Amino acid sequence: MKGIEILEHNKKCWDDVAPEFYGKEALPEFGPYTVTEEEIRLFDSIENKRVLDIGCGSGHSLKYMADHQARELWGLDLSSAQIKTAQEVLQDTDARLFCAAMEDSIGLPNEYFDIIYSIYALGWTTDLAKTLSAIYSYLKEGGSFIFSWEHPFYTNLLAEDGIVKLQGSYQEEEVYSYSSFKGGNLPVYLYKRKLSTYINELVKAGFTIERLVEGETASKYHNQQEDFSKRHYSLYKARMVPTTFIIKARK
C-alpha cells in the first residue's frame, strides 16, 4: 500500500474516532503513564514564542501553550474532525489551524518557529525523512523540536496468560494495521520503526539531539497498584518497559 493510500485510510479512521481522543495525549503529558513536562522540563521558555504543533489533535496541547503565554499558535492535523474540535477548544485564541498531512507542503513559513513539537503523532507519518526535513525548514536557527511516540520495543510486547512476552521482531520495519482502532469500524495503518531510525533520520535532517528520554512512569502512579492486564497500555507493563520515548532536538 502506498503512502497516499495509507493517509486516505487513516484520515477516514481519525475522523471516525476523533471523539475518543478529546484531550488525550496532550501536554503536559507526553504519553500513556509516562513522565510529564512538569517532571522533566524539556521545553525552552514558551512565553512570547511562536509554536507549531504537528498533529495537534483536539487542540489541548496548543491550549497548554496559550496558557503559558506563547506568542503565536499554529497547528496541523490530518483529521478534519480533530481540526474542528481544536477550533472550538482554541476559540478564544488566534490559533492558525490547518487540515493537512504532516508530509505535505502547505506553505508554512520557513525559519519562523521557535518551538515545534509533536505529542504522539510523528509516528503516523508515511515519510519520516520528508516530514523531518520540513520541520527543520520551519524552525528558526537555534529553535527546538520535541516529540514523543510509543517506544518501538513496547510495540512488540504482548500480555497474555499472566505473562508479558515478545511478539514479532523488533528488527523488522514494516507497515502494520489494526482492523479496529478505538472501537471504530475502519482499519488504520502505521509504520513500525526502530528507535535508531528516528535518531538517524533526525541527524540526517540536520538536527542536533540534546536529550532522549525513555520515560519511567509519572510520579502520580508511583504508589498506585495494578494487577496483570491484557490491555495494550497498562501500568503493569509500563513499569517493565517504557511506553514512550521522547526526544528533544535543536536546529
TAUR-V195841 format. One record per pair of residues at least 24 apart in sequence whose ideal C-beta (glycine too) atoms are under 10 Angstrom apart, sorted by the first residue. I is the first residue (numbers start at 1). J is the second residue. D is the distance in whole Angstrom. If there is no record, write none. Layout:
# TAUR-V195841
<<I;J;D> <I;J;D>>
This chain:
# TAUR-V195841
<<1;126;10> <1;175;7> <1;177;9> <1;189;7> <2;126;8> <3;101;9> <3;103;7> <3;125;9> <3;126;3> <3;127;6> <3;130;9> <3;175;9> <3;189;10> <3;191;9> <4;101;9> <4;103;9> <4;126;8> <5;126;9> <5;189;9> <6;101;10> <6;124;9> <6;125;10> <6;126;5> <6;175;7> <6;177;9> <6;188;9> <6;189;5> <6;190;9> <6;191;8> <7;78;7> <7;101;5> <7;102;10> <7;103;8> <7;104;9> <7;124;9> <7;125;9> <7;126;6> <7;127;10> <7;189;9> <8;78;10> <8;101;10> <9;177;9> <9;186;7> <9;187;6> <9;188;7> <9;189;6> <10;78;7> <10;79;9> <10;101;9> <10;124;7> <10;126;9> <10;181;9> <10;186;9> <10;187;9> <10;188;6> <10;189;6> <10;190;8> <11;77;10> <11;78;5> <11;79;6> <11;80;8> <11;81;9> <11;82;10> <11;99;9> <11;101;8> <11;186;10> <12;79;9> <12;184;9> <12;185;10> <12;186;5> <12;187;9> <12;188;9> <13;78;10> <13;79;9> <13;178;9> <13;180;10> <13;181;6> <13;182;9> <13;184;6> <13;185;9> <13;186;4> <13;187;7> <13;188;4> <13;189;9> <14;55;10> <14;57;9> <14;77;8> <14;78;6> <14;79;4> <14;80;9> <14;81;7> <14;82;6> <14;124;9> <14;181;9> <14;182;10> <14;184;9> <14;186;9> <14;188;8> <15;78;9> <15;79;5> <15;80;6> <15;81;4> <15;82;8> <15;83;10> <15;84;10> <15;184;9> <15;186;9> <16;79;9> <16;81;8> <16;181;8> <16;182;9> <16;183;9> <16;184;5> <16;185;7> <16;186;6> <16;188;10> <17;79;9> <17;81;9> <17;82;10> <17;180;10> <17;181;6> <17;182;4> <17;183;7> <17;184;4> <17;185;9> <17;186;8> <17;188;9> <18;57;8> <18;58;7> <18;77;9> <18;79;6> <18;80;9> <18;81;4> <18;82;5> <18;83;9> <18;84;8> <18;85;6> <18;182;10> <18;184;10> <19;58;9> <19;81;8> <19;82;10> <19;85;8> <19;182;9> <20;181;9> <20;182;4> <20;183;7> <20;184;8> <21;57;6> <21;58;6> <21;60;10> <21;79;9> <21;81;10> <21;82;7> <21;85;9> <21;120;9> <21;182;8> <22;57;9> <22;58;5> <22;59;10> <22;60;8> <22;82;9> <22;85;7> <22;89;9> <23;57;9> <23;58;6> <23;59;9> <23;60;5> <23;61;10> <23;63;9> <23;85;9> <23;89;8> <24;57;8> <24;58;8> <24;60;8> <24;119;10> <24;120;8> <24;182;10> <25;55;9> <25;57;7> <25;58;9> <25;60;9> <25;61;8> <25;119;5> <25;120;4> <25;121;8> <25;148;8> <25;244;10> <26;53;10> <26;56;9> <26;57;7> <26;58;7> <26;59;8> <26;60;4> <26;61;5> <26;62;9> <26;63;8> <26;64;7> <26;89;10> <26;119;6> <26;120;9> <27;53;9> <27;60;7> <27;61;4> <27;62;9> <27;63;9> <27;64;4> <27;65;7> <27;67;10> <27;68;9> <27;117;8> <27;119;6> <27;146;10> <27;148;10> <28;61;9> <28;64;6> <28;68;10> <28;119;10> <28;218;10> <29;60;10> <29;61;9> <29;64;10> <29;119;8> <29;120;9> <29;148;9> <29;218;8> <29;244;9> <30;117;10> <30;119;6> <30;120;8> <30;146;9> <30;147;9> <30;148;4> <30;149;9> <30;213;8> <30;215;7> <30;218;9> <30;243;10> <30;244;6> <30;245;9> <30;246;5> <31;119;7> <31;120;6> <31;148;5> <31;149;8> <31;150;7> <31;151;9> <31;154;10> <31;215;7> <31;218;10> <31;233;9> <31;238;10> <31;242;9> <31;243;6> <31;244;3> <31;245;9> <31;246;8> <32;120;9> <32;150;8> <32;154;9> <32;215;10> <32;217;10> <32;218;10> <32;231;10> <32;232;9> <32;233;4> <32;234;9> <32;235;9> <32;237;10> <32;238;7> <32;243;5> <32;244;7> <33;215;8> <33;216;9> <33;217;5> <33;218;6> <33;220;9> <33;221;6> <33;224;10> <33;226;10> <33;233;7> <33;234;8> <33;235;6> <33;236;10> <33;237;9> <33;238;4> <33;239;8> <33;242;9> <33;243;5> <33;244;8> <34;148;8> <34;151;9> <34;213;8> <34;214;9> <34;215;3> <34;216;7> <34;217;7> <34;218;6> <34;221;10> <34;238;7> <34;242;7> <34;243;6> <34;244;4> <34;245;9> <34;246;8> <35;148;10> <35;213;7> <35;214;10> <35;215;5> <35;216;6> <35;217;8> <35;218;5> <35;219;8> <35;242;9> <35;244;8> <35;246;8> <36;215;9> <36;218;5> <36;219;8> <36;220;8> <37;61;10> <37;64;8> <37;68;10> <37;117;10> <37;119;10> <37;146;9> <37;246;10> <38;218;9> <38;219;9> <39;213;10> <39;215;9> <39;216;9> <39;218;7> <39;219;6> <39;220;10> <40;211;8> <40;213;6> <40;215;8> <40;216;10> <40;218;10> <40;246;8> <40;248;9> <42;117;9> <42;144;8> <42;146;5> <42;148;9> <42;210;9> <42;211;7> <42;213;7> <42;246;7> <42;247;9> <42;248;5> <43;68;8> <43;115;7> <43;117;8> <43;144;8> <43;146;6> <43;248;8> <44;114;7> <44;115;7> <44;142;9> <44;143;9> <44;144;6> <44;146;9> <44;248;9> <44;250;9> <45;69;9> <45;114;9> <45;115;9> <46;70;5> <46;71;9> <46;114;9> <46;115;7> <47;71;8> <48;72;9> <48;114;9> <49;113;8> <49;114;4> <49;115;5> <49;140;10> <49;143;9> <49;144;10> <50;74;7> <50;109;9> <50;112;6> <50;113;5> <50;114;5> <50;115;8> <50;116;9> <50;138;10> <50;140;8> <50;143;9> <51;75;9> <51;95;10> <51;113;7> <51;114;7> <51;115;5> <51;116;7> <51;117;7> <51;143;10> <52;76;8> <52;96;9> <52;98;10> <52;108;7> <52;109;10> <52;112;8> <52;113;5> <52;114;9> <52;115;7> <52;116;5> <52;117;8> <52;118;9> <52;135;8> <52;138;6> <52;139;9> <52;143;10> <52;145;9> <53;77;8> <53;86;9> <53;95;9> <53;97;9> <53;115;9> <53;116;8> <53;117;6> <53;118;7> <53;119;8> <53;121;8> <54;102;5> <54;116;6> <54;117;7> <54;118;4> <54;119;9> <54;121;6> <54;122;6> <54;124;10> <54;125;9> <54;131;8> <54;134;9> <54;135;7> <54;138;9> <54;145;9> <54;147;7> <55;79;9> <55;82;9> <55;101;10> <55;102;6> <55;117;9> <55;118;5> <55;119;7> <55;120;8> <55;121;2> <55;122;7> <55;123;9> <55;124;7> <55;125;9> <55;147;9> <56;82;7> <56;83;8> <56;85;10> <56;86;6> <56;89;10> <56;90;9> <56;95;9> <56;97;7> <56;98;9> <56;117;10> <56;118;9> <56;119;9> <56;121;8> <57;82;5> <57;83;9> <57;85;8> <57;86;7> <57;89;10> <57;119;8> <57;120;8> <57;121;7> <58;82;6> <58;83;9> <58;84;10> <58;85;5> <58;86;6> <58;88;9> <58;89;6> <58;90;10> <59;83;8> <59;84;10> <59;85;7> <59;86;3> <59;87;7> <59;88;8> <59;89;4> <59;90;5> <59;91;10> <59;93;9> <59;95;7> <59;97;8> <60;85;9> <60;86;8> <60;89;6> <60;90;9> <60;119;9> <61;86;10> <61;117;7> <61;118;9> <61;119;5> <61;120;10> <61;121;10> <62;86;7> <62;89;8> <62;90;6> <62;93;8> <62;95;6> <62;97;8> <62;117;10> <63;89;6> <63;90;6> <63;92;9> <63;93;8> <63;95;9> <64;119;10> <65;90;10> <65;93;9> <65;95;9> <65;115;8> <65;117;9> <66;90;7> <66;92;8> <66;93;5> <66;94;9> <66;95;8> <70;95;10> <70;114;9> <70;115;8> <71;114;8> <72;96;8> <72;112;9> <72;113;8> <72;114;9> <73;97;8> <74;98;8> <74;108;7> <74;109;9> <74;112;9> <74;113;7> <74;116;9> <74;138;9> <76;100;5> <76;101;8> <76;102;7> <76;104;9> <76;106;7> <76;108;8> <76;121;10> <77;101;9> <77;102;9> <77;121;8> <78;102;7> <78;103;10> <78;104;9> <78;121;9> <78;124;7> <78;125;10> <101;125;8> <101;126;8> <101;127;9> <101;131;9> <102;126;9> <102;127;9> <102;128;10> <102;130;9> <102;131;5> <102;132;10> <102;134;7> <102;135;8> <103;127;5> <103;128;9> <103;129;10> <103;130;5> <103;131;5> <103;134;8> <104;130;9> <104;131;9> <104;134;9> <105;130;9> <105;134;7> <105;137;10> <106;134;9> <108;134;8> <108;135;10> <108;137;9> <108;138;5> <109;137;9> <109;138;7> <110;134;10> <110;136;10> <110;137;5> <110;138;6> <110;139;9> <110;140;9> <111;136;10> <111;137;7> <111;138;8> <111;139;7> <111;140;5> <111;141;7> <111;143;8> <111;251;9> <112;137;9> <112;138;6> <112;139;8> <112;140;7> <112;143;9> <113;138;5> <113;139;6> <113;140;6> <113;143;6> <113;144;9> <113;145;9> <113;251;10> <114;139;8> <114;140;6> <114;142;8> <114;143;5> <114;144;8> <115;139;8> <115;140;9> <115;143;6> <115;144;6> <115;145;8> <115;146;7> <116;140;10> <116;143;7> <116;144;8> <116;145;5> <116;146;8> <116;147;9> <116;249;10> <116;251;9> <117;144;8> <117;145;7> <117;146;5> <117;147;6> <117;148;9> <117;248;9> <118;145;8> <118;146;8> <118;147;4> <118;148;7> <118;149;8> <119;146;9> <119;147;7> <119;148;6> <119;149;9> <119;244;10> <119;246;9> <120;147;9> <120;148;6> <120;149;6> <120;150;7> <120;244;8> <121;147;8> <121;148;9> <121;149;8> <122;147;5> <122;148;8> <122;149;6> <122;193;10> <122;198;8> <122;247;9> <123;147;9> <123;148;9> <123;149;4> <123;150;7> <123;152;9> <123;155;9> <123;190;7> <123;191;7> <123;192;9> <123;193;7> <123;198;8> <124;149;9> <124;188;9> <124;189;9> <124;190;7> <124;191;8> <125;190;10> <125;191;7> <125;193;10> <126;175;9> <126;189;9> <126;190;10> <126;191;7> <127;191;9> <128;191;8> <128;193;7> <128;197;7> <128;198;7> <128;200;10> <128;201;5> <128;202;9> <128;204;10> <128;205;9> <129;197;10> <129;200;10> <129;201;5> <129;204;7> <129;205;7> <130;201;10> <130;205;10> <131;201;9> <131;205;9> <132;198;9> <132;201;5> <132;202;6> <132;203;10> <132;204;8> <132;205;4> <132;206;9> <132;207;7> <132;249;9> <133;201;9> <133;204;8> <133;205;5> <133;206;8> <134;205;9> <135;202;9> <135;205;8> <135;207;9> <135;249;9> <135;251;9> <136;202;9> <136;204;10> <136;205;5> <136;206;5> <136;207;6> <136;249;9> <136;251;6> <137;205;9> <137;206;9> <137;251;9> <138;251;9> <139;206;10> <139;207;9> <139;249;9> <139;250;8> <139;251;4> <140;251;7> <141;250;9> <141;251;6> <142;250;7> <142;251;7> <143;249;10> <143;250;7> <143;251;5> <144;207;9> <144;210;8> <144;248;6> <144;249;7> <144;250;5> <144;251;8> <145;202;8> <145;205;9> <145;207;7> <145;209;10> <145;210;10> <145;247;8> <145;248;7> <145;249;5> <145;250;7> <145;251;7> <146;210;9> <146;211;9> <146;213;10> <146;246;7> <146;247;7> <146;248;5> <146;249;8> <146;250;10> <147;198;9> <147;202;9> <147;245;9> <147;246;7> <147;247;6> <147;248;9> <147;249;8> <148;213;8> <148;215;8> <148;243;10> <148;244;5> <148;245;7> <148;246;4> <148;247;8> <149;193;9> <149;195;9> <149;198;7> <149;244;7> <149;245;6> <149;246;8> <149;247;9> <150;190;9> <150;192;10> <150;232;9> <150;233;9> <150;242;9> <150;243;6> <150;244;6> <150;245;8> <151;195;7> <151;214;6> <151;215;8> <151;238;10> <151;241;7> <151;242;5> <151;243;6> <151;244;6> <151;245;5> <151;246;10> <152;192;7> <152;193;6> <152;194;5> <152;195;5> <152;196;9> <152;197;8> <152;198;8> <152;245;8> <153;194;9> <153;195;8> <153;214;9> <153;241;6> <153;242;8> <153;245;9> <154;214;10> <154;232;9> <154;233;9> <154;237;7> <154;238;8> <154;240;9> <154;241;5> <154;242;7> <154;243;5> <154;244;8> <154;245;9> <155;190;9> <155;192;6> <155;193;10> <155;232;9> <155;243;10> <156;192;9> <156;241;9> <157;232;9> <157;234;10> <157;237;6> <157;240;8> <157;241;6> <157;243;10> <158;230;9> <158;232;9> <158;237;10> <159;228;7> <159;229;6> <159;230;5> <159;231;7> <159;232;8> <159;234;7> <159;236;7> <159;237;6> <159;240;10> <160;228;10> <160;230;6> <161;228;10> <161;230;9> <162;227;10> <162;228;6> <162;230;10> <163;228;8> <164;228;8> <164;229;10> <164;230;10> <164;234;9> <164;236;8> <164;237;6> <164;240;6> <164;241;8> <168;192;9> <170;194;7> <170;195;9> <173;197;7> <178;232;10> <195;245;6> <195;247;9> <198;245;8> <198;247;7> <198;249;10> <199;245;10> <199;247;7> <199;249;9> <202;247;7> <202;249;5> <203;249;9> <205;249;9> <205;251;9> <206;249;9> <206;251;7> <207;247;9> <207;248;10> <207;249;4> <207;250;7> <207;251;6> <208;248;10> <208;249;6> <208;250;5> <208;251;8> <209;247;6> <209;248;8> <209;249;5> <209;250;8> <210;247;9> <210;248;5> <210;249;6> <210;250;6> <211;246;8> <211;247;7> <211;248;4> <211;249;9> <211;250;10> <212;245;7> <212;246;7> <212;247;5> <212;248;8> <212;249;10> <213;242;8> <213;244;8> <213;245;7> <213;246;4> <213;247;8> <213;248;8> <214;241;9> <214;242;4> <214;243;10> <214;244;8> <214;245;5> <214;246;8> <215;242;5> <215;243;7> <215;244;5> <215;245;7> <215;246;6> <216;242;7> <217;242;9> <217;243;9>>
